[in-house]
């Protein structure tokens, strides 16, 4: 195991925030992680632990006065292949998009719409990442973890993970308690494309791709092109992708909005609830492309907050609060960050 003291986290978070961790530890196996947990227990070490993936969903508000953990477990193993389904165990340290490409190359289908989402497999299972009508939970069977207090191994079924919209038990009552070591997926040998979300059909048509003969790789590349057109590259402009979650509101709330904005975009959730795009509301409030200090709102997608250069976590947070206040004042809806704030 590699442990670094006073480690810069600037390259470990996609916002590019210049924070430092007292200790940074990378482990290559479950045994190494358990050894670290056991050592902390033996030394009665009560300093905080933070487990990160690719740092694509984090906002450091300052230095971290504890140990930051990162998994280097990167194995991909087929555990069963039965009928139309293949069952695959994937290490938490595998880059998410590498896993999606591996699956497509292997003719294991289902993950195509989740292409190019930043981060790693373990964090994807914590966050329940989603895009273009698909979510990680749709393909997860169970999650292997290590208890960061006792070192015990625990397996969570998908039901026990209590997945919701960008949410799981690991973000709620078990926040910080368990480190994900492997995620078990069930994918299909049959390609059943999901095309009814986010302008996918229009994008295919623009590229001259026939839906009838569509391949998984073509769908993946189309999703990648759509995302790249809307989202900045973190290596060029620090960001965490979509900063806010799209709020799900009572239908009566949306109908009130429609009186002022008859063409307001929305997605039907059920008979009583509607999802309203947070980016659209932010744009209506005039924030798209605007800057506050060294933090700003991306000019191509109002849902994305960016580091214009040298921004602190506090500056990003100040921008977040200003946007929240304006959206609530105009629409009566409090939008919540998708990004995890680390104090």
HELIX and SHEET records of a PDB file:
HELIX    1   1 UNK A   10  UNK A   12  5                                   3    
HELIX    2   2 UNK A   30  UNK A   42  1                                  13    
HELIX    3   3 UNK A   96  UNK A  105  1                                  10    
HELIX    4   4 UNK A  112  UNK A  114  5                                   3    
HELIX    5   5 UNK A  121  UNK A  127  1                                   7    
HELIX    6   6 UNK A  136  UNK A  138  5                                   3    
HELIX    7   7 UNK A  169  UNK A  171  5                                   3    
HELIX    8   8 UNK A  200  UNK A  206  1                                   7    
HELIX    9   9 UNK A  211  UNK A  213  5                                   3    
HELIX   10  10 UNK A  216  UNK A  230  1                                  15    
HELIX   11  11 UNK A  251  UNK A  260  1                                  10    
HELIX   12  12 UNK A  278  UNK A  284  1                                   7    
HELIX   13  13 UNK A  313  UNK A  331  1                                  19    
SHEET    1   A 4 UNK A   2  UNK A   8  0                                        
SHEET    2   A 4 UNK A  20  UNK A  27 -1                                        
SHEET    3   A 4 UNK A  64  UNK A  71  1                                        
SHEET    4   A 4 UNK A  49  UNK A  52  1                                        
SHEET    1   B 2 UNK A  58  UNK A  60  0                                        
SHEET    2   B 2 UNK A 340  UNK A 342  1                                        
SHEET    1   C 5 UNK A  76  UNK A  82  0                                        
SHEET    2   C 5 UNK A  85  UNK A  91 -1                                        
SHEET    3   C 5 UNK A 178  UNK A 188 -1                                        
SHEET    4   C 5 UNK A 140  UNK A 147 -1                                        
SHEET    5   C 5 UNK A 153  UNK A 157 -1                                        
SHEET    1   D 2 UNK A 130  UNK A 131  0                                        
SHEET    2   D 2 UNK A 134  UNK A 135 -1                                        
SHEET    1   E 4 UNK A 238  UNK A 242  0                                        
SHEET    2   E 4 UNK A 304  UNK A 307 -1                                        
SHEET    3   E 4 UNK A 295  UNK A 297 -1                                        
SHEET    4   E 4 UNK A 291  UNK A 292 -1                                        
SHEET    1   F 3 UNK A 247  UNK A 250  0                                        
SHEET    2   F 3 UNK A 273  UNK A 276 -1                                        
SHEET    3   F 3 UNK A 267  UNK A 268 -1                                        
END                                                                             
